[in-house]
Amino acid sequence: LTEAELEQYRYFITDALDDLIGAKSHEEALFVAGPMLTLLCDFIFDTRQQWRCVSKRNFRQLEKLDAPLHSELLRGLESFYKRETRDGLVKFTKKLPEPFGGGLFAGYKVGGKR
């Protein structure tokens, strides 16, 4: 990934996380979580120079690629869907871009910094 592509990922992940945290109900958060999961998986595969997957293949490929990361994401998703608790998914999403500079929001616009 180029630096610009990494920044764009960091921005979109931060934006999705902000939407998840700011959702006014679990039902509203459900509509954020689906696309966010795809974004997170794409980020993981792209940053590790792996082929992207879709649907159940994300689950299988991530398990083979990084079992501890897979388990952490799965725990966060299970907690979100089964117990309507966002904490695990929020923690995972905040942690994921940290090795690449962390979340990115203020001062960023698609296409470059302001």
N, C-alpha and C positions, 0 to 999 in steps of 0.2 A: 504494500500500500504506500502511496505517496503521503507526504506530510499533510497535504490538503485533504486527502481522503480520510486519514485518521482524524483530523479535526472535524470533518463533517460527521463521521461516526460518533465522535464524542459529543458533538452538539445534539444529534438526533437521539442518542441514548439519554442525555440529560433532559431533553425536552419530553421524551416519553416518560421518564421517571417523574418529572414535575407533574405531568398529566395524571399519572397513577396516584401520586401523593395527594393531588388536589381534587381527585374524583369525589363527588359529593355523596356517592352511594356505592355499594358493592356492585350493583348492576351497571353503573356507569364505568366502574373500574374494569369490569369484564370486557368492555369494548376497547380498553386501552391495552390490556394484557395480551391479547392475541397477536396483534401486530408487533407489540414490544418483544414478544418471545422470538418471532422471526428475525427482528432486528438484532437481538442479542446473539442468536445462533449464527447469523451471517457475520457479525463482528468477530466472534470466536474463530470461525473457520477462515475468514479472510486474514486475520492477524496471524494465523498459524499456517498460512499458505496451503489450505486444504480446500477441496471442492465443497461448494455450498450444497446443502440438501434442502428438502422440503418435507413437511409433515412428519410421519413416523421415522423417516430416515434421519432427521435431526436428532431424535432421541438415540437411535442406534449408533450413529457416527460420533456423537459427542461422548457416549459411553466408552467407545473404543479409543477415542482421542485423549480424553482426560477424565478418568473415572471419578476422582474427587470433585472436580468442577461439575460434572454431570450430576453427582449426588446432591451437591449444594443447590444447584438450580432446581432439581426435582423436589427437594424438601421445601424450597420457597414456593414453588408452584402448587404443591399439595396443600400447604398451609393456606395459600391464597384461595384455592378453589374449594377445599373441604371445610376450612374453618373461618373463611372470609377474613383472614388476617394478612395484611400486606407486608408486615415487617421483614420476613425472610426474603421476599422478592425485592423489596427496596434495598436491603443490605447487599444482596447479590449484585444488583444493578449498579449500585454506587461503587462497589469494589472492582467490577469488571474492567472499566477503563483506567483504573489507577496506574498500572504500569506504563500507560501511554500518555500520561499527563493529567488524568482524572477527568471529571466532568467539565463541560465547556458550555457556557451559556452567555453570560454578560460579555458584551463587546464583540460577539461573533454574529456574522450574517452568512447565509449560504452564498458561497462564491468567494469568501474571504473575510478578514476581520474588518470592522468598521474603522 
